[in-house]
Amino acid sequence: MLAICIQLFIAGFSSFLVVGLTSLYDPQSVDGSNIEVAVSGDVEQELLEASTEVQGVSVQRIATRDDALELFDNGDVDAVISTSSIPAGGASKVQVEAAVPAEDLRTTLIVVTIRELLTELERLERVDRVDYLEQAPVEVPQDVGSSSYFGFTYTILLPLLLFLPAFISGSIVVDSLTEEIEQGTLELLRVSPVSLVDIVDGKAVGMIAIAPIQAGVWMLLLRFNGTSIQNMWLILLFVTAITTLTVVVGTTLGVVTGQRRQAQLLYSLLAVLLFGSTLVLPEHPASTVALLAVDSATIVTLGHVVAFTALAIGLYLLVRQYVSHLDAESL
Amino acid sequence: MRPRKLLRIARWEVTKNAGGVDRQTVVIALVALALFTLVVPFVMSGETGLDEGLYRVSVDEDSQFSAVVESESAFAVRDGDVKAVESGDVELYIEPGLITFANTTKGVAAYEQLQSSVDRYNNRELRQEVNQTAAFPVSVVLDYREQGGLGESLRIADSEDEESESSAETGDDSDGGETERSGESGATDGTDGDSSGESDGSPTLDSDGSGSNGGGIGGFGASFNEESVSGSPSDIDPPFPFQSLVLAFLVVIPLNFLIQAYGSTILSERTNRRGELLLVSPVSRFDIIGGKTLPYFLGGMVLESVIVAGLFLAIHGRPGGFISILAVTPLVLLFLSATFLGAMFARSFKELTFVTVTITVTLTSYAFVPAIFTDVGAVALISPLTLLVRELQTETIAISEFVFSTTPPLLCSGVFFGLGAGLYREEDMFDQRSLRGRVLDALVGPIPATGGTGWITGRLDSILPVNITPLRRYIAVGGLTVGLIPFVFVVQLLAIALLFALGEISIILILIVVAVVEELAKSLHIYAGYTHGLFASGRRTALFLGVASGVGFFIAEKVALLAQLVGLPELAVADAGLQGGIIPGPAGLTALLFLFAPLLLHVVTAAISAVGARRGKREYTLAVGLAMLVHLGYNLTVVSTLV
C-alpha cells in the first residue's frame, strides 16, 4: 500500500515538475500576448519588414534611442531595439542593441520573440548579401502551425513517467527483503510452509506487476489528454521487462547483502549506472519507448523490446535458481 | 555536550557503524561511481540522441533539403512518395519546391523539426564561409535593463541600497542613469557592450548555443562565460534556467544518497533496540546525535566542496567557490536534519523510504524551483543554490542576500534537529506509535511537566526579580512557537516560489497557505500538550497558552522581518506573504498597524485554537479552521487596503 502511496506521490510531483518544465521550455505557449517593441536607428525599414513575418510582435518606430528608452522605462513598450549600420571588412554589418526588461516574468518570452525577430532580420540581410556567399543558405520552410511539445512529450515526458515506477519497484523490493532479514521476520515466514523461493517470488512478482499497471494508467491519461500513444501493449511489455530487470537487481542485492543500507546504496548507484550505460546500445530505452509511442518503430526498436524481455526472463530465472540454492539459515 | 565523546561516537559511526558498509560494498560503490563519471560527459554533451529517428522522412535527392535531412538525427530517411504520407508510413515527403506533411500532430512536429534543422544547418554551413560579415550580417547585444515605473509603490527598503551597490560591474553602460542594475535586482546577465561578432567557442561543452532540443543542455558553459549576450541573433539564449537545473541536480542528487545512508543508520539504532546500548552509556543524547551526524555532515560537505570546486575549475578554469560552499552548507544541514526527524518518526524501513522520498522531493523543489528563476527576480534568492549560480556567473553577492538566502534553511534544520532530539529517548525510540502520534510526541518534548525548575528558568530566576518558574510552561509554549518560525518561513517561501508565477490569484493562494501554516505552527504544540495531559483543562489556562503562543509568534515574526528588509520587497506577493500587511503611511498609524494589529491577530487566533485544543481532536480541528479563517480574513483586509 505504502508503495503505491510513494509512487503516486512521486508521480504527482513529477507531473507537476513536467508541467513547470514544459511551460519554461516553451514560454510562448503560456502567454499569448503581444510584445510591443520600439525600434530606432537606420536599419528600421528592414526590421519592420521582418516584423511582418513574426507573430505576436508589434513594432513602433521611434526617432531616437533615448525616446525609445523613455517609453521602455514607462512600461509602454516591452523592449527596445536600436540598430546601426557599421562598416566591417569592406562591407557593412548591422549592429543591434536590444534592451529587454531585467526582471520580469515575461523576459523569457520577450527574449524569444526578439530572437525570432532578429533571426528574421538576419535572414533578410543574408538574402541581400547572398552574392558574397559561396553557398546560398537553404531556405527555411513556411510556418504551418505549432506543436512544440511533441518531441518533448515523447522523448522525455513519456519515458520519465514509464521508467520511474520501474526504478521505484526495485527499490521497494530491496526494502522489503532486507527488512525481513534484518528484523528476523523471515524466520516467521519460513516456519510457514513456503520456501524461500516462494517468498522472493511473491515479493518480486508483486512489484513487477505494479509498474506496468501504473505505466498503463499514465498512458491512458495521456491518451485522454489528447496525446496519442501507439503500440501500448508493446510498451507495456517493455516496461515490464525493465521493471523485471530492476527487481532482479534489487532482489540480488537484498539477498546477497542482507542489509538495507548497503543494498539501497548499491541499488541506486547500479540503477543509475545501468540506465546510463544503456547509452551504449544502438537505441536508448527512452528512444525505444518514444519510437514505439509515435509509431516510428524500426526493426531495431522491436529487437530491443525482444532482447530486453529475453534478458529479463533469463536473469529472473537465474536469480530464482540462485535463491533456491541458498540456505535460508544463512540469511 | 562533550567533544571527546562526540568524536568517539563519530569514529564508531565511521568505522563500525552498527553493521556498516563493508569494504566490498565500498569497492563496488567506488567502481560504480567511477563508471558513472565516465557516463556523465556523454549525458552532459546532450548527445544522447533521444529523438533519433523520431520522424520518418522521404526526401528527393534533388531537393535542397536532402543534406539537411541527412544531417539531422531526428529524421529517419525512408523511401516513399505522397502516397506514403497519406498512408502514414512517413511524416514528410520532400520534393523540390514542395513539402508534403502528414496532417497529424506528428506531421506538424516533423515539419517544425525540419524548420529548426534548416536553421541549424545554415548556421553550421555559414560558419565555414570566408566572408563572415555576409554570413552573419547582424550582430546583437542584448541588454537586460530594469524597467522603471513598475510597482514603484511596493518597493520599501531598497532605494538606498541601490545607489551603493550598482557600481559593482564594469562595462560601457553608456546610458546608465536610473535604469542601472542594482546589486540585488537579479539582473544576471551583464551588459558589457563589446560585441564579439560571433560566439567564440567556449572552452567547455558545446558552443553552438542552439540547445533547442529536448535535452538542451547546450550552451551550458557558454552562458557562464560570456556575461553579455552578443553575437548572431541565433546565439541569443533566453534566460532559460537549464544551467540552474543542471547545477541543482549536480548539487542536490549526491545529498539524496547521503540521506539514504544517514536515515538508515538512525533508523537502525531504533530497530531491534540497538540504540539502547548507547543510550544507557554515560553520554548525553546530544553527543550521540552529534556524533552520528558529524561524519555524514563532513562527508556531505567534502562531496559538495569537490563538486563546487570542480564546477569552478571546469567553467572558469581556476579554483573558487568559497561562498558557494558556504551557501550549500545549510542545504546539507537541512537534508540531514529533515532525514533525522523523518527517521525518528518512521516505524520501518519502508516508512523511512516514504519519508526520505518526501524529503527529497520537497527539499529538491525548495532548492531547485526558486533557482529556476535565477535570471528573473528576487524570488530566486529563496534558494541558496542561487548564490552558487550567481557566483559562477561572477556576480557580486551582497551580505544581506547571503543572509536572506541561508538563514531560513539553517534555522529550520536547527528546529528539525531539536524536535528529533526531543524524541531521542528510550520511551519514544523503541515505541511503535503511528507517524501522527510521533509528530505530537516530538512537539511535546520541549514542554516541561508541572513543577520543578528547568535549566533556563532556573538561571533566569536568579537574574530576574520575579520568580518565573510558575510561568515555565507558558514560556515554553511561546518559545516553541518561536522555534517553529523558521519552518513556517521556509514553507511560506516555498509557497511563494511555487505560486508567484500564477499572477493575480497567487496572492490569495499564498495568503491561504500563510493562514494555514501560521495557525498550525501556533497551535499544534498546544494541542499536543493537551493530548499528553500536560495542561490543566480550565479555559483560563487555554487562553493563557494561546496568548503565550501568539506573543511568541509575534515577536519572532518581527525579528524575522529581515526577510522583508533584504530580498523580496519588490514582489507584491512576498509582501502579502511575509509581513502580514504593513502599510507605509503616517508614522503613528504605521506604528499602530505595525505593532498592534498583528499582535492582536496572533493572540486572538492562537487563543481560539487553544480553547478548541482543550476539548479534543474534533473541537481542535474546528477551532483551528476558525482561526485560519479569521487570519485569512484579516490578511485579505490588509492586503486589499494596501494594494
Interface residues (C-beta under 8 A of the other chain):
Chain A: L2 A3 C5 I6 F9 I10 F13 L17 G20 L24 Y25 P27 R65 D66 L69 F72 D73 N74 G75 A88 G89 G90 A91 S92 K93 V94 Q95 V96 E97 A98 A99 V100 P101 A102 E103 D104 L105 T107 T108 V111 V112 I114 R115 L118 T119 L121 E122 E125 R126 D128 R129 Y132 L133 E134 Q135 P137 V138 E139 V140 P141 D143 V144 G145 S146 S147 S148 F150 G151 F152 Y154 T155 I156 P159 S171 I172 D175 S176 T178 E179 E182 Q183 G184 S228 T257 Q259 R260 R261 Q262 Q264 L265 L266 S268 L269 L270 V272 L273 G276 S277 L279 E283 H284 A286 S287 A290 L291 V294 D295 S296 T298
Chain B: G19 G20 V21 D22 T25 I28 A29 A32 L33 L35 F36 V39 V40 F42 V43 T48 G49 L50 D51 E52 G53 L54 Y55 R56 Q64 F65 A67 V68 A74 A76 G88 I99 F101 T105 K106 V108 A109 Y111 E112 Q113 L114 Q115 V118 D119 Y121 N122 E125 L126 E129 V130 N131 Q132 T133 A134 A135 F136 P137 V138 S139 V140 V141 L142 D143 Y144 R145 E146 Q147 G148 G149 L150 D175 E178 T179 R181 S185 G186 A187 G193 S195 N213 G214 G215 S232 P233 S234 I236 P238 P239 F240 P241 F257 Q260 A261 S264 T265 S268 T271 N272 S348 F349 K350 E351 T353 F354 V357 T358 V361 S365 V369 I372 D375 V376 G377 A378 A501 E570
